[in-house]
Structure formats: C-alpha cells, structure tokens
Amino acid sequence: MRRVLSALAVSTLVITLTTACQFMQPVRSMEPYAPSDGTQTDVGELKARNFMLLDLTEDAALIGSFVNSGDVDVPVRVQMVSEENRTTTSVEVPAGGKTDLGYNGNPPKLIDRPADLVPGQLYPIFIQVGNETPRELLVPVMDGSLQEYQEMIDLLG
C-alpha cells in the first residue's frame, strides 16, 4: 500500500511540475502577428496588409493590400522619401472594399527606385489617409529572385 501511495504522489508531483509552466507563460498563439512576407498597419478604418518593396534594379515595385472597413471611399497616398527624391503614389480604396497591389492578378505599383534601396533591409514608407498625418511603415525590401514573386514581376509587363 505504501508503494502505491508513493507512486501516486510521485506521478502527481511530476504532472503538476510539468504543467505548471503553462500557468506562468502567456499563450503565444493569442499574440497578434503578421504571418506574411510583408508588414502591416492600421490607419483608422483602413488596413494596410502585407506591404513590401521589390527591388527591380532600375525601378521598384510596391506590393500590398488596402482594406477599407468604412462606409466611404478612402483616398490613400503612399510616399517614399530618399536622399535625392520623393516618390508618391495614390490609390482609391472603395468603401467596404479591398485594393490589391501585386496580388490576385493586379499589378504592383511601379515606382522610381530610391538609390538607397537595399534588398534585405527595412525601408520606410509613409501611408496617408485623406488629410490625416502620414503613418510610417517599415517594409521589407526583396530582390525578386524568389519564385513566389515572379508572378508579380510578370504583371508589370
């Protein structure tokens, strides 16, 4: 009987000690993250998702999606500022809609390549919705050598 009680006590202790760690650690699956190549941000009711830049040697391609959860169309300006110039591109995101740049058969936005653009780095772009203050978003710069980006490059013609 003593052996049974000892075995029961040891097994209870082992189970308690091995599961107690779970009570002290936050559940990682509950933390929000962007499971994608690009980065994301929210500006009011506009959501910018999976944004990145493809370095195409002479030009660059802006890739990402805008989702408008509001009930009015939203004008969006995306701006890049480098040492020698400022590049601005504009899109209109329909109310309750989505505008893709480089996804779902839509071509990316071709922009002048900043001289300081280096694949592998995070490059600052600024997203402005209407007359609000622009929001900085650090986006990864890819070199376009991966097969996953070839379809987007092909859409540029």
Contacts in CASP RR format, 6 or more apart in sequence:
PFRMAT RR
TARGET T0000
AUTHOR 0000-0000-0000
METHOD contacts of the structure
MODEL  1
MRRVLSALAVSTLVITLTTACQFMQPVRSMEPYAPSDGTQTDVGELKARN
FMLLDLTEDAALIGSFVNSGDVDVPVRVQMVSEENRTTTSVEVPAGGKTD
LGYNGNPPKLIDRPADLVPGQLYPIFIQVGNETPRELLVPVMDGSLQEYQ
EMIDLLG
34 40 0 8 1.000
34 49 0 8 1.000
34 50 0 8 1.000
36 49 0 8 1.000
36 50 0 8 1.000
37 50 0 8 1.000
37 52 0 8 1.000
37 140 0 8 1.000
37 142 0 8 1.000
37 148 0 8 1.000
38 50 0 8 1.000
38 51 0 8 1.000
38 52 0 8 1.000
38 64 0 8 1.000
38 139 0 8 1.000
38 140 0 8 1.000
39 50 0 8 1.000
39 51 0 8 1.000
39 52 0 8 1.000
39 122 0 8 1.000
39 137 0 8 1.000
39 138 0 8 1.000
39 139 0 8 1.000
39 140 0 8 1.000
40 47 0 8 1.000
40 48 0 8 1.000
40 49 0 8 1.000
40 50 0 8 1.000
40 51 0 8 1.000
40 137 0 8 1.000
41 47 0 8 1.000
41 48 0 8 1.000
41 127 0 8 1.000
41 135 0 8 1.000
41 137 0 8 1.000
42 48 0 8 1.000
43 127 0 8 1.000
43 129 0 8 1.000
43 132 0 8 1.000
43 135 0 8 1.000
44 129 0 8 1.000
44 132 0 8 1.000
45 68 0 8 1.000
45 69 0 8 1.000
45 70 0 8 1.000
45 74 0 8 1.000
46 66 0 8 1.000
46 67 0 8 1.000
46 68 0 8 1.000
46 69 0 8 1.000
46 74 0 8 1.000
46 76 0 8 1.000
46 93 0 8 1.000
46 127 0 8 1.000
46 129 0 8 1.000
47 66 0 8 1.000
47 67 0 8 1.000
47 68 0 8 1.000
47 69 0 8 1.000
48 64 0 8 1.000
48 65 0 8 1.000
48 66 0 8 1.000
48 127 0 8 1.000
48 137 0 8 1.000
49 64 0 8 1.000
49 65 0 8 1.000
49 66 0 8 1.000
49 67 0 8 1.000
50 63 0 8 1.000
50 64 0 8 1.000
50 65 0 8 1.000
50 103 0 8 1.000
51 62 0 8 1.000
51 63 0 8 1.000
51 64 0 8 1.000
51 125 0 8 1.000
51 137 0 8 1.000
51 139 0 8 1.000
52 63 0 8 1.000
52 64 0 8 1.000
52 139 0 8 1.000
52 140 0 8 1.000
52 141 0 8 1.000
52 142 0 8 1.000
53 60 0 8 1.000
53 61 0 8 1.000
53 62 0 8 1.000
53 63 0 8 1.000
53 117 0 8 1.000
53 123 0 8 1.000
53 125 0 8 1.000
53 139 0 8 1.000
53 140 0 8 1.000
53 141 0 8 1.000
53 142 0 8 1.000
54 60 0 8 1.000
54 61 0 8 1.000
54 63 0 8 1.000
54 108 0 8 1.000
54 141 0 8 1.000
54 142 0 8 1.000
54 143 0 8 1.000
54 144 0 8 1.000
54 149 0 8 1.000
54 152 0 8 1.000
54 153 0 8 1.000
55 113 0 8 1.000
55 117 0 8 1.000
55 118 0 8 1.000
55 119 0 8 1.000
55 141 0 8 1.000
55 142 0 8 1.000
55 143 0 8 1.000
55 144 0 8 1.000
56 113 0 8 1.000
56 144 0 8 1.000
56 153 0 8 1.000
56 156 0 8 1.000
57 113 0 8 1.000
58 113 0 8 1.000
59 110 0 8 1.000
59 111 0 8 1.000
59 112 0 8 1.000
59 113 0 8 1.000
60 110 0 8 1.000
60 111 0 8 1.000
60 112 0 8 1.000
60 113 0 8 1.000
60 114 0 8 1.000
60 117 0 8 1.000
61 102 0 8 1.000
61 108 0 8 1.000
61 109 0 8 1.000
61 110 0 8 1.000
61 111 0 8 1.000
61 152 0 8 1.000
61 153 0 8 1.000
61 156 0 8 1.000
62 78 0 8 1.000
62 89 0 8 1.000
62 101 0 8 1.000
62 108 0 8 1.000
62 109 0 8 1.000
62 111 0 8 1.000
62 125 0 8 1.000
63 101 0 8 1.000
63 102 0 8 1.000
63 103 0 8 1.000
63 108 0 8 1.000
63 152 0 8 1.000
64 100 0 8 1.000
64 101 0 8 1.000
64 102 0 8 1.000
64 103 0 8 1.000
64 108 0 8 1.000
65 98 0 8 1.000
65 99 0 8 1.000
65 100 0 8 1.000
65 101 0 8 1.000
65 103 0 8 1.000
66 74 0 8 1.000
66 76 0 8 1.000
66 91 0 8 1.000
66 93 0 8 1.000
66 98 0 8 1.000
66 99 0 8 1.000
66 101 0 8 1.000
67 93 0 8 1.000
67 96 0 8 1.000
67 97 0 8 1.000
67 98 0 8 1.000
68 74 0 8 1.000
68 93 0 8 1.000
68 94 0 8 1.000
68 95 0 8 1.000
68 96 0 8 1.000
68 97 0 8 1.000
68 98 0 8 1.000
68 99 0 8 1.000
69 96 0 8 1.000
70 95 0 8 1.000
70 96 0 8 1.000
71 95 0 8 1.000
71 96 0 8 1.000
72 95 0 8 1.000
73 92 0 8 1.000
73 93 0 8 1.000
73 94 0 8 1.000
73 95 0 8 1.000
74 92 0 8 1.000
74 93 0 8 1.000
74 95 0 8 1.000
74 129 0 8 1.000
74 130 0 8 1.000
75 90 0 8 1.000
75 91 0 8 1.000
75 92 0 8 1.000
75 93 0 8 1.000
75 129 0 8 1.000
75 130 0 8 1.000
76 90 0 8 1.000
76 91 0 8 1.000
76 92 0 8 1.000
76 93 0 8 1.000
76 99 0 8 1.000
76 127 0 8 1.000
76 128 0 8 1.000
76 129 0 8 1.000
76 130 0 8 1.000
77 88 0 8 1.000
77 89 0 8 1.000
77 90 0 8 1.000
77 127 0 8 1.000
77 128 0 8 1.000
77 130 0 8 1.000
77 134 0 8 1.000
78 88 0 8 1.000
78 89 0 8 1.000
78 90 0 8 1.000
78 91 0 8 1.000
78 109 0 8 1.000
78 125 0 8 1.000
78 126 0 8 1.000
78 127 0 8 1.000
78 128 0 8 1.000
79 86 0 8 1.000
79 87 0 8 1.000
79 88 0 8 1.000
79 89 0 8 1.000
79 125 0 8 1.000
79 126 0 8 1.000
79 128 0 8 1.000
79 134 0 8 1.000
80 86 0 8 1.000
80 87 0 8 1.000
80 111 0 8 1.000
80 114 0 8 1.000
80 123 0 8 1.000
80 124 0 8 1.000
80 125 0 8 1.000
80 126 0 8 1.000
81 87 0 8 1.000
81 124 0 8 1.000
81 126 0 8 1.000
82 114 0 8 1.000
82 115 0 8 1.000
82 116 0 8 1.000
82 117 0 8 1.000
83 114 0 8 1.000
83 115 0 8 1.000
83 116 0 8 1.000
84 114 0 8 1.000
84 115 0 8 1.000
85 112 0 8 1.000
85 114 0 8 1.000
87 111 0 8 1.000
87 112 0 8 1.000
87 114 0 8 1.000
89 109 0 8 1.000
89 111 0 8 1.000
91 99 0 8 1.000
91 101 0 8 1.000
91 109 0 8 1.000
92 99 0 8 1.000
93 99 0 8 1.000
99 106 0 8 1.000
100 106 0 8 1.000
101 107 0 8 1.000
101 108 0 8 1.000
101 109 0 8 1.000
102 108 0 8 1.000
102 152 0 8 1.000
102 155 0 8 1.000
103 152 0 8 1.000
105 151 0 8 1.000
105 155 0 8 1.000
106 155 0 8 1.000
107 152 0 8 1.000
107 155 0 8 1.000
107 156 0 8 1.000
107 157 0 8 1.000
108 152 0 8 1.000
108 155 0 8 1.000
108 156 0 8 1.000
110 156 0 8 1.000
114 123 0 8 1.000
117 123 0 8 1.000
117 141 0 8 1.000
118 141 0 8 1.000
119 141 0 8 1.000
119 142 0 8 1.000
119 143 0 8 1.000
119 144 0 8 1.000
120 140 0 8 1.000
120 141 0 8 1.000
120 142 0 8 1.000
120 143 0 8 1.000
121 140 0 8 1.000
121 141 0 8 1.000
122 138 0 8 1.000
122 139 0 8 1.000
122 140 0 8 1.000
122 141 0 8 1.000
123 138 0 8 1.000
123 139 0 8 1.000
123 140 0 8 1.000
123 141 0 8 1.000
124 136 0 8 1.000
124 137 0 8 1.000
124 138 0 8 1.000
124 139 0 8 1.000
125 136 0 8 1.000
125 137 0 8 1.000
125 139 0 8 1.000
126 134 0 8 1.000
126 135 0 8 1.000
126 136 0 8 1.000
126 137 0 8 1.000
127 134 0 8 1.000
127 135 0 8 1.000
127 137 0 8 1.000
128 134 0 8 1.000
128 135 0 8 1.000
142 149 0 8 1.000
144 150 0 8 1.000
144 153 0 8 1.000
END
